[in-house]
Amino acid sequence: MEGYCQCRHAVGRIARERDLLFLVDAAQTALEWRGDAKERQPGLLRLKTRELVRVGARDILELAGEEDVESTATELTALAEATVEAALSTVAPSLPFAVIAMGRFGGGELSYASDLDLVFVSDGSSPAHFAEAEDAAEALVRFLKGTTPAARIYDVDLDLRPEGKDGTLARSLEGFDAYYTRWAQTWERQALLKARPVAGDPELGRRFVDVIEPHLWKGVSADEAREIRRMKARIERERMPAGEDPQFHLKLGRGSLSDIEFTAQLLQLQHGVRATGTMAALRALESANVLASDDADVLAEAYRFCERTRNRWFLIKGSPGDSLPTKPDQLGRLARSLDTTPAALREQYRRVTRRARQVVTRVFYGVTDA
């Protein structure tokens, strides 16, 4: 026991939390002596891998205490921000250019398995400016994704940009404003709740936030609320991946992560409660007396359980997995790593998600007991 404590203390010194400024400096240092992008890419990948090992050790040893889930998300997000900033410095666009994080990245709640949802904004109005911005966006995505899986620093998802896969990679501020004024769908406004500038020209990033604010906080009609609920119900029916257990799904199961995220986001849009990220939103909704304290606690407990378990399964498996494993040996390894038993782990899933689903049914879907 004494040897374990000494080892834990030694690892703790190495794995102590690092803030964004430290990571940005480390990323720039890793690149500054390297010449072109081909040399810089593996250097940045090595830095990311080293930091992931540190965060993983800190996570497994539970050095952050009760806030381990949020601390892990904060560190993984800071690492991604520093990496994107360093990658953009290699691309070095000559016009004002900013990277906007969306999804979990924007919400500051990355998991080990997360890709990066990105949107790109530029400042310019001529065809030459548009072409240059598109080239910069393509170069940044290529740098982050690499030419092979082994060279990939991060996987990048660009589907949240205006017009999705059919849209240009980068747009001007005027282009974003026009799109959100004329064509944006309700789910796109919902996605903007997590939009956050993370790299590039800071002034341009602030101006982007100013552009989206009027579109984001104009309230939600009854029809739009029904549309959000229908979309959530459709996700429950259609998005469950083949081969994963729907009864113990940590992301899409009833009362799991997506339930909690949708509930928080709908309440934010309805009541104008500003917060970026699910846990922050739950706290803000509670403070604004929009969400009862007991309900917020139930949702937060389920969120932490599902996210912690999902992260731990990734560290054990070495690849993404969004449901409790069905094979007894795998479930046993996961349970041991969480200092519990397979039966107790499944029972805890049932308990926290059942209680969360009751809140979701009442608060999100508006269904109350007769």
N, C-alpha and C positions, 0 to 999 in steps of 0.2 A: 504494500500500500504506500509506503514511504517513497519507494522508487517511482511509482506511478505519479505521485504528487510532484516529485522533483521534475519528472519528465514533462508533466502538464505545465509546470511553472516555466520551464525552459522554452517550450513551444509557445507558451503565451507571450513571452518577450518577443519572439520572432514574429508572431502572428498578430501583434497588436494592431488596432484599427488605424487606417491611414485615410486622411481626408483628400478631397478633390485636388487641392493645390499641390499636395505632395505627389499625387499620381500624375498630374499634368507635367510637373517638373521631371519626374522619372521617365515619362514617355518621351519628352523632348530630349532628355539626356541620352536615351537609348537610340535616338535617331541622328543627333547632331553631327556625329563624326562619319556617318554613312553618306555615300554619294547620291545614287539615284534610288528610285522607288523599289527596284528589284532588291537592293541591299537593305532598304529600310523596312520592307514588309516583314521579313523573318525576324528582324530585331524587335519589332513591335509585337509580333506573335509570341516571342520568347518572354517578353515582359508580361503580356497578358496571362500566359500559362503560369509563370511564377506567382503572379498575384492571385490567380485562382486557387493555387495550392495553399497559399497563405489564408485566404478567406475560408476555404474548405476546412483547414485545420482548426481555425477559430470557431467555425460552425460546429464541427463534430465535438470539440471539447467544451462547447457551450460557454465560451468565455464572455459572451455578452449578457449572460443571465436571462432574465425574463423577456428582454427585448431582442432575443437572438434573431427572430425572423425579420424584424424591421432593420436591424443592424446589418444583416447579411444582404438584404435588398439594397440598402443605402450604399454599401461597399461595392456591390456588383454594378450598380448604376454609376457610381463615381469612376470605376475602372473603365466602363464603356464610354463615358463622357471624355475622359482623358485620352482614350484610344482614338475616338473620332476626331478630337481636336488635333492630335498629332498627325493623323492620317490626312486631314484637311491641309495642314501646313505643308505636307509633301506635295499635294495637288497644287497648292498655291494659286487659286483663281485670282485673276487680275482685276476683277470687278467686285463690288460688295456682294458677299455671298454668305448665307447663314444656313445652318442645319437645325431643323426642328424635330425634336423627338416626339413620338406619338406612342400610344399604347402603353405597355408596361414600362418602357424606357422613359417616356414622358412623365409617367406617374411616379418615377423613382422607386419602382418595385420590381426590378428585374430578378428573375430566378436564374439558376445555373443553365437551364435549358432554353432561356429566352433568346429569340432573335431580336434585331433592332428595327423597330418601325420608324422610318425616316421620311421627312418631307423637306424639300429644298426650296429656298426663296432667294431671289437675286434682285438687284436694284439696277434697272436699265429698261429702255423702251424701244430700242432699235432691233432689227433682225440680227445684227451682229452681236448685240448683247445677249439676246435669247440663245443664239447658237453657242456662245461662249459659256453661258451658264449651264446649258445642257451637257457640254463637253466636260465641265468641271464635275457635275453630278455623276456622269458616267465613270469618270476617272476615280472618284471617291468610292463609289460602289465596287468597282473592280478591285481597288486596293484592299478594301475590307473583306470582300468575298474570296479573293485569291483565284488563281486559275485551276486549283485542285482542292479537294476537301482537306488535304494535309496542310495546304498553305492558307486556309481560311482563318481569318482573325475573328470575324463575326459573320453570321448569316444576316442578310438585310432584307426587310420586307417593305416594299414601296406601295402597297395596295391602298393605303389610306390617303394617298394624294388625290387631288381633284381628278375625276374621271377614271380613277383606278388604273388598271393595266393599260387602258387606252390613252391615258393622259401623258403629257410631257413630264420629264423628271423634275425640272425646275420651272418655277413661275415667278413672275414679278409680283410685287405687292398689289398692283392694280389688277393683275390677273386673278389673284386669290380673292380680292374683294368682289370682283365681278362674278366669279363662280359662286361664292357663298351667297351673294345677293339673289342670283337668278335661278340657280340649279341645285343647290345643296339639298340633300335629303336629310331626314330627321336623324338617321344613324350617323351621318357625317358631322352634324352638330354635336351629337353625343361624343363622338371621337375627339372633338376639339377640347373636351374637358381636360384631356391629358397633354395637350399640345404645349411644348416648352422648348425655348431656344437652348441649345447645348453646345454649339460650336460656331465658329466663324465670326462675322461682323456683329458685335454686341448691339450696336445702335439699330442695325437692320432687324435683328431679332426682336428688339423692343417694339419697333414699328410694326412688325408682323403681329405681335400680341395686340397692339392697338387696333389693327385691322379686323381681327377676328372677334374682339370683345362684343361689338354690337350684335353680331350674328349668334353669339353663344348665349348671351344673357337676355334674350327677348321673350323669355317665358315659353311654356309648352302648352299647346292647346289640348283639348280632350282627345281629338283625333290623333295628334302626335303621340300622346301618352299611350293610346291604344296601339299605335304602330310599334312603339318600343316593346310593349308587352307581347305583341304578336311575333316580333322578331325573336325575342327571348324564347318563347314557346317553340318556335320553329327550330332554333338551335338545339333545344332539348330533344326534339324528335329526330333531327337529321344529322347532327354533327358528331355523334358519338363514333369514334374510330372503331373499325372492325378489330376484334381480338382483345378489346379492353372491357373490363367488367363494369357495366353501367351501375351496378348496385354499390360499388365502392370507388367511383370515379372522383378524383380529387379536384378536377377542373370543371367538368360539365355535369356532375351528378347533382341530384336535388339537394339543395342546401350547401353546396360547395362553392368554389371560388367565383364562377360566373354568376351564380345567383346573387351573391353578395355584391359583386361589382355592378351589376345592372340595377340593383335596388338603390345603392348609393348614388349612381349616376342619374337615375330618374328623379330622385328627391332633390338632387342638386339643381337640375334643370328647372324643376317645378318651383323651387323656392329661392333660386338665385344664390345658393351657398357655394362659395368659391373655395376650392381646395383641390390640390393635384395629388392623385393617388388614393387608393381605396381606404386605407387605414386613416389617413389624414381627413378624408371626406367623412368617415363615420364620426370622428371626433368633432369636426366642424358642424355636422348635422345635429349632433347631440347638444353642442354649445348653443346652437341657434334654436333649440327647442322644437326642431322638426322631427327628430327621432328620439323616442324615449330612451332613457339611460339603460334600462334593462334590455331593450331591443338592440341597442348599439353594442352592449357587452356580449350578447349572444352571437351577433354577427361577427364581432371581432374575434371571439374564441374560435369559431369555425374557420375563419379566414387563417388565423395563425396555425391551427392544427393542419389544415390542408396544405398550406404553403410549406410549413416545416417538413411535413411528411414527404411531399413532392420533391423538395430539395434533397432530402436525405436519400430518397430512392435514386435520384440521379447520381449522387456521389457513390452509392454502392454499385449501381448498375453500369455507370459510365456512359449512359445515353438517356435520352428523355423517356419518361414513363409517367403517365398521368392518372393511373389508377393503382390501387393496392394490388400487388402481384397475386396471381391465382395459384401459382405453384407453391406448395408448402415450404420447400427449402428456401425459396426467395423471400417469401413472407416472413419466415423465421429470421433470416439475416436482417431484414429491415426492422423487425420488431426488436431484436437484440440491440441494434444500433441506437434505438430510441428508448432503451432501458425498459422494455415492456415485453409482453408475450403476444403471439399472433392473435389469440382470442381476445385479449384486452385491447389490442390495437383496432381490431374490427369493431369491437363494441364501442370504443371511443369514437370511431368514425360515425357509427350509427347514432350515437347520442348527440354529438355536436351538430351534425348535419340535419338531424330530425328537428332539433330545436330551431336551427337557422331557417329551415324550410317553413316552419310555422310562421316565423316573422316575415319571410318573403311572401308567403301566400297572403298574409293580411296587409302588409305595407306596400308591396310592389304590385300584386295582382288585385288588391282591394277586395279580397274574399274573406268574409268573416263568418264565424259559426252562426247558424240559425238560432 
